[in-house]
């Protein structure tokens, strides 16, 4: 690829993008963008920035989560000639205001939900996804930058009590990008994990070194816990990773406990001291991965030295060497007289060369103190950076770091000046003196704050101080322990005697908060307590106990979040605000309350108002005012969503058998080949055939797309083609998850349905057959309405209590509104779509299958009015297609359920008949077992459904699961179904011993039971 004459990072990227074209550049949470698309998106955003006056000398504040949008914004800022300033959404408001004032930035790139944070500040909030009049071309603006122009600004902790803004020039960034990969060797075939925090300058190296060498950058959807990393590395095919030493050490402990073969060929570790013993462990556990120790500072453009770690270069104990400088970088090890020290002796390290930054923005005094000139140096005069690190040269010419000449601390790779935290604590009304240092707990360095509060009437609550500091400092600067002293120890000179401060690991934990000494009360609190015990290694916890006082730290907090997500179904988007709330209130009761809010999806950073479900049923897209103009009764073309799902693949098979139509299957996939693989995999699993003959003949036409994207993820031309040619649409597709909130379900289940209506109503009013759920009438039950029919209007959305059900309620309402405007629509509500009545084949990811396994594994079945309303999938498909073929729909609703449902006790009887010991227990005891299972067995199939039994419904009078007991759920009719199927020969078999035995035999044959 031609990069000659393209010295700057953004210019090199454009050349690489031209060469790599459609190759995937970035992946994030199932989404991908090619090099060509990434370059075009960045150029369009650069145009929009330039149109707002951004150019050389400007600073662009990028306030985004880790995402493809963030990578686009970085490249766009560089293309526009401006300086990139990353500020993560977790940064407190007063810091953002200070950054805006100090840098003079006029534009903040952020998502609409965060735009409110910039209200009142002299900046324009710019949504990176919004279209603008400048978007007509993807050609980047001709931003002519000079070597000394600032490329990016990174804030580091300041010893004066305020953060410092480091300015790094384009020339220095270009130098890093040119030289560092000579040591790393990242290649186009690599898949590189971007795991560093976005406000940590290592994130820039991870992003740019990947993209400038044609590899694929993989962004985690959240900060994985060390226990999750091995599985993620394997599933995502990661070949290169760069981790901080504390996290890497915890990952190695997980890997040692459960060794697996990993695809990683290069591991980079840096940001703080790397211990020789950890290196030996890594070389043993990952023998096929190179191990590189990287050393550098923000003021010297990220990486200055590297060391290829082998057993031969490691000392017996202590830190591993950091190796030799990059070409062009100069390392000086000097004594207090600025005289070089010989190998084997230690001095202070000064770094020179092209990577030295421009200094601190707006702080000339600190710049003069740290960026100095060494006249008479062997390489001639020039600015060098005084690092404050102590070290020396080994006998074989490698640099080693042994400590600090000042109080600076490194926590998870972040440089922290204790004075900055001390200044924040001292601003508290009741704090007199404060001293901050570090201690080691479970192998990780943590911050401890000592303070005196002579004006306080009693002991200050550590939780109050933790919340106070969290409001003013980034999360990594919030101390893990707060220790109140009667007096601060001092030296003979009157300064704080840090060496005399008590060891926090030898101090008793803070007493529980007032009223917090009782046992955990609610089911959520009990479940969270079990997870705390697992993570912290303690026997029990009380509601007022503090996570950090019990030994919690950042890595254990990540493990806790992983367990909370796995056991209690917390959405990924809720993890960051949940971590923030753990800092605000680290008591068990406080955190359990936060988990309940996270379960409801209400921890969004913008504090968005609850969704208006009735308003969301508005159609919002045009529908033709005229009759249907399609061959719906004998279709030539059918559009089918959800074909890779359980019901969808049966509908596909039956459409192929009962019509001569080409069935166009909308499949979420990378490309057509991947779509066929997914579809055939589903067919083999449930139908015991791969439908290959239909694929080969063209009767099955795969359409790579996505329900949660505009135009179903299709191009305008593709979308328009289907609007002109499709005769009937079957829409069983959607996101099925009973745990996540409406906000998560809405894009696929609501907006996807709106796109289906858009397609159907564009020209010909194509009939739409929609698969819904009986759960949409569950709100009637808690409202006291005991009977509903197929004609009963939808109502009580505020009582549904489950995001999935809310999304189906809204989609139904939207379709029925479209029917009133003339679009032919039929809605088919299902209770439980069960296994094939002949083979027993069943989707084991369903709640009904999970419940069977739970009953077998625990030997308990509930005494409750819990119905088994099973409709075999083949019967459901046949009935739906018969109804669809027989009449043009006009807004009818069909309760396609089983009139022969039975109580769960019948299932218990049949399981006993198959040799299982089943004991029937009260509902409350059975639910307690589900909570224990969720905590102790997060991998159990029942665990994802545990929140249904733990969460209270919206009225608070019962759990969500209790809404579906026959004592509450309304009695419903199925007259429309009976009329439509009369004389068809299609009958839904009763849920009897024969049907249940078939299912039990199938689930046993596949080792599910």
Protein Blocks (a to p, Z undefined) as FASTA:
>chain_A
ZZehilbfklmmmmmmmmnmmacfbdcehiacdfklmmmmmmmmmmmmmmnopaehiacd
ddddddfklmmmmmmmmmnopacddddfklcfklmmmmmmmnopabdcddfklmmmmgoi
acdcddfkbccfklmpccdcdddddfklcfbdcddddfkopacdddddfklmmmmmmmmm
mmnopafkbccddfbdfklmklmmmmmmmmmnopacdddfbdcdfklmmmmmmmnopabd
cddfklmmmmmmmmmmmgcddfbfbdcdehiacdfklmmmmmmmmmmbccddddddfklg
oiacdcdddfklpcfbdcddebjadehiacddddfkopacdehiacddddedjklcfbje
hilklmmmmmccdehianopaddddehpacdddfkopacdfbdfbfbdceehiacdfklm
mmmmmmpmklmbdcdddddeehiacdddddddfkbgbdcdfklmmmmmmmmmcfklpcfb
dcddfbdcddfkopacfklpccfklpccddddehilbccfbfmlmmmmmmmmmmnopabd
cfkbcfklnopafklmmmmmmmmmmmnopafklmmmmmmmmmmmmcfklmmmmmmmmmno
pacfklpacddfklmmpnoiacddddddbdfklcfbdcdehklpmklmmmmmmmmmmpcc
dcddddddfblmlmmmmmmmmmmmmnopahlmmmmnomaccddddfkbghhlpafklmmm
mmmmpmbdcdfbccddfkbcfklmmmmmmmmmmmmmmmmmmmnopacdddddfklmmmmm
mnopabdcfklccehkllnopaklmmmmmmmmmmmmmmmnopacdddddfbdcddfklop
acfkbmklmmmmmmmmnopacdddddcddddfklmmmmmmmmmmmpccehiacddddfkb
ccfklmmmmmmmnopacddddfklmmmmmmmmmmmmmmbmklmmmmmmmpccfkopacfk
lmmpmklmccddfklmmmmmgonlpacddddfklmmmmmmmmmmnomZZ
